[in-house]
Amino acid sequence: MKRPFALPILLLTLLVANPVLSADYQRGTDAALKGDYATALSEWEPLAEQGNATPQFQLGWLYEKGYGVILDYKIAGSWYQRAAEQGYAYAQSALGRMYRDGYGVPKNTQKAYMWFSIAAQSWDPNAKDMKNEITKTMSSTQLETAQRLARECVRKKYKGC
């Protein structure tokens, strides 16, 4: 994802962010929008550590892009996973992309499909398109397995997927 596309994603997450997040989240967002990613990191990290999904997703984004931190797909995936397990659709899609591309996790089209499918059932408008694209690369057996994985993950409330 190129930086011009990253800004709309950041702005969209603001619209759906949990309103109980403190002003620290907004300070982090304001800083990120100005390109001050170090400040964004310092504001979001404590909130993410407290278990807030939106800043967890945002930290994943910082690490995935290397904004204000050393680019690290494994750390990005870890933050995305934490937010995804709380039902945060954009984090679920981000995990799907990571599994699709093999960034920070082993490449796995079935897990990618699983996360795209789950995010598409929530509110990520791009997840359905990503799911449809990856479906074209899968055999019928792989697709059946991926659909089963998605059902099991939803049943487990996204934990341990």
N, C-alpha and C positions, 0 to 999 in steps of 0.2 A: 504494500500500500504506500503510495507516494504521499508526501507531505500535503499537497493540495487536497487530497481526499481525507487526510487525517483530521483536518480542522472541522469539516462538517460532522464527522463521527463524534468528535469531542463536543461540539455544540449540541448534537442530538442527545448525547448522554446527559447533558445538563437539563434537558426538558423532561427526562424520565427519572432523574436522580431522586433518591429518597429525600424528602423535604426535611427530615429530622437531622440531616447532617449539619454539622456546625458551620459557622462562618469560615473555619479553616479550609473546608472543602472549596468554598467560593474563592478564597484567597489563592488556593492552589490552581483553580481553574483560570482565574484572572491572570495569574503568572504564566500558565501554560499558553494561553492565548497570545501573550506577549513574547513567547519564546523563552521565558525564564523557567526552564524545566527543573533546575536545581531547587528553586523555591516551591514549585509544584510538588516535587518529590517530598520535600520536608513537610509540607502541609498535608499531603495525602497519606503518607506512610503510616503515621499514628492511627488515622482513621481506618486504614486497611487492616492494620494489626488488630484493631478492635472488632473486626469482622464485618465491616461495611462493604457491601458488594460493589458499589459504584467506584469508590477509590481503589478497590482491589483491581477492578477492570482497568482503571486509568494507569495504575502502576504497571500492569501487564503491557499496556500500550507503550509506556515510556521505555520499558526494557526491550520490547519487540523492535522498536524503532531506534533505540540508542539515544533517546532524547534526555540529556542531563545525566545519563548513566552510561556505563559500558554496555553495548548491545549484548544481550544474553537471552537467547530463546528459551533456555530451560527455566530461568527465573520468570520470564514473561509467561510461560505456560503454567507455572506454579500459581501465579497470581490469577490468571484466567481461570484455572481449575477451581480455585477457592470461590471466585465469584459465580462461576457456572454452577457449582453445587448449591448455590442459593437461588438458582433459577434465573440468573441474569442472562438474558438472551444474547446480548452482544458478546459477552464472554464465551457463551456456548458456541457462537459462530466463529469467534477468534480461535477457540480450540479446534473447531472443525478445520479451519484453514491451516493450522499448525500440523494436524494429522494428515491433511491432504498433501501438504508440501514437505513434510518430514522435518520441520523446524522445531528443535527442542524436544521432540518426541519422535519415536520411530514412525516412518510413513505408514499410514494405515487407512485405506479408503473406507473401510467399514466403520471405523470409529469416526472418521470425518463425516460420513453420511449420518451416523447416529447423532452427532452434535448439531449438524445442519438441520436435521429433521426436528429435533427437539426445539431449536431456536425458531424454526419456521412456525411451530405450533404456538409459540409465544408471540412476541411482537417485533422481531427483527425482520424488516421488510425485504432484506437482501438474502436471507437464509434460504428461502424457497428456491431462488435462482441458483444458489451455490449447490443445494441438494440436487436439483435437476441436472446440473452440469456434471457432478461427480457420478450420478447414476449412469450416465452414458459410458463411463469407463469400467463399469462393474458387470460381472457375470450374474446370471439369475441367482446362483447359489450365494454369491457374495451379497447381493441385494437382500435376499431372504435373511441372511445372518445379520446384516446391518439393521434391518427392520426389527428383528427380534431384540438386538442389543438396545435399540432405542426404546422399545416397549419396557424392557427390564429396567433401564435407567430411569424412566419416568416412574415406574412402580417403586423404585428405591428412592424416589425424590431426589434424583441426580447425585446421590452420594456413592462414591466408589465406582464410578463409571470409567 
